Amino acid sequence: MIEFQYKREKENILISLKTDSTQIGTFHRIATIIYALKMDILSGELSTVIEQGHEFTIDSFILQADGGDTTQAAFKLGMMMDSLFSKNTKFEEILEKLQIQEPAVATFFRETPEFIFSDLPERNETCLYLESSAGRGLLYYVSRILMQNQIDIRSATIETDFETGRAKDSFYLTDASGKMFASSDLADKIRREILAPIQSNSR
């Protein structure tokens, strides 16, 4: 199931969605659709909640649409979200139809990014704090690497500092077994994979 709502907020789109799809990669699917429709996430909150014994993902985002046609962009987004969480649709089929062009990752890391993993024992989660140059596709790119490493995003806070043009995002994560992993080789592996494009260009 999915509950999807949107409204215009000046030149931006405010969306909220609730779904019972809580498996690893749920946020990546959402970020992929937003990126494919040429929209950028300016800020947002992701959370996982339990209601009557069932887990739900509840997310809200403020989006910016390229070209300024916010009404049409929001309508397309709602249609795509319905398809995305349909039991009869495979994500791979959606990706094939979208023909996504990969973002220029180096633009996100024009300046040295902050990339900090820290374990939070009181939550049994690992916090990933990422601060870098903002840009459309950053969350699509980062969330894909987290998904590929079987990382579950339990909650997140997404922010853009408009004065500095920096993204300041905090992700609260667990590994595939539901544990913290900041001090493990997995954290180093994720860091290397995210930064790989700029590291290869610097050689």
PyMOL commands that set and color helices and strands:
alter all, ss='L'
color gray80, all
select helices_A, chain A and resi 26-36+66-68+70-84+91-98+105-109+138-148+185-201
alter helices_A, ss='H'
color red, helices_A
select strands_A, chain A and resi 2-9+12-19+39-51+54-65+114-120+125-133+152-161+166-174
alter strands_A, ss='S'
color yellow, strands_A
deselect
rebuild
show_as cartoon
